[in-house]
Amino acid sequence: DVWTVKSFKKKLDIKVLNYDDREMEFDLIGIFPALINAFRRILISEVPTMAIEKVTVHQNKTVMQDEILAHRLGLIPLKANPRLFQFRMPGDSVGTDTDTLEYELRVKCVKNPHCRVGHYRPEDMYLDYHVMSKDIKWVPVGGQSSIHKAEDVRPVHDDIVIVKMRPGHELHVTMIAVKGIGKDHAKFSPVGTASYRLLPYIELLEEVEGPLAERLKSYFSPGVIEIEEVKSKRKATVKNSRLDMCSRNVLNDKELKKKVVIGRVKDHYIFTIESVIGVPPDELFREAIKIMKKKCTDALLELKKMDSKK
């Protein structure tokens, strides 16, 4: 079909099916694959986030090497809203309160003086034997304390184990977090999952009854085919085709493959976004749309420049 803006607006539809602060599943109807794949790639690699970029190790008496420790710290997701910060300019060695967040981690493992005889579990014998993400403390820079709250810039999860320690082990590091994008490093990617798939299409060409109905049900994902009692007969019906993972096992059955048609709706996409930072998934998708619009605007400007030179 010839693509026009009018027909695109008429066919385009968005239906949100599942939503919470971490994950969203919605349907995009009437869109073509190049555009929806562009949104997916932008979500993964171009929507900015805040992540730990520089780690200064002041004391590390643990069994973990400094390089591995710094790598683990960089991958801890932060709740900080990237829209409240600026990108650090290339060449700037010192950050400011508008482009930098600073953190400190100081933990020392000691024996539990109140441990009773006969107790051998680490949680009974030692204090601070696990260094957790909740131990990372925010250190305000400049006037940040009047703008941000510690709750809003801390790690997303409190229970991420950074390193395990025993008495005599001690860890003290300071960290600097900056704004970046996943194209530069995976730690800046705001999503754990940004994926899409076409809506499955399943149609029964004729009635399937009795043992054949049970066999047909076994070929599909749970919830796709249901068995109903109709006039004392057990008949197979398509209940929810979107739950199918399109295994196509039914096509290997010589008796059933002629009774069913399976495929996918070519312009109906099921899109899933899982946010790993403190920004809800719907806001991440809006940011992806803004970035896409800017790319289109920049491309049009370049085309106009080329036409003016001719």
Salt bridges, closest charged atoms under 4 A:
GLU25 OE2 - ARG242 NH2 3.04
ASP27 OD2 - ARG242 NH1 3.01
ASP27 OD2 - HIS268 NE2 2.91
GLU46 OE1 - LYS295 NZ 3.06
GLU53 OE1 - LYS187 NZ 2.97
GLU104 OE2 - ARG106 NH2 3.51
GLU104 OE2 - HIS172 NE2 2.84
GLU123 OE2 - ARG121 NH1 3.59
ASP124 OD2 - HIS119 ND1 3.68
ASP124 OD2 - ARG121 NE 2.91
GLU151 OE2 - LYS79 NZ 3.54
GLU151 OE2 - ARG154 NH2 3.18
ASP158 OD1 - ARG154 NH1 3.01
GLU206 OE1 - LYS259 NZ 2.74
GLU207 OE2 - LYS235 NZ 3.09
GLU209 OE2 - LYS235 NZ 3.95
GLU214 OE2 - ARG234 NH2 2.41
GLU229 OE2 - ARG234 NH1 3.36
ASP253 OD2 - ARG215 NE 2.90
GLU255 OE1 - ARG215 NH2 3.03
ASP282 OD2 - ARG286 NH1 3.08
GLU283 OE1 - ARG83 NH2 2.36
GLU287 OE2 - ARG83 NH1 3.86
GLU287 OE2 - LYS290 NZ 3.60
ASP298 OD2 - LYS294 NZ 3.02
GLU302 OE2 - LYS305 NZ 3.84
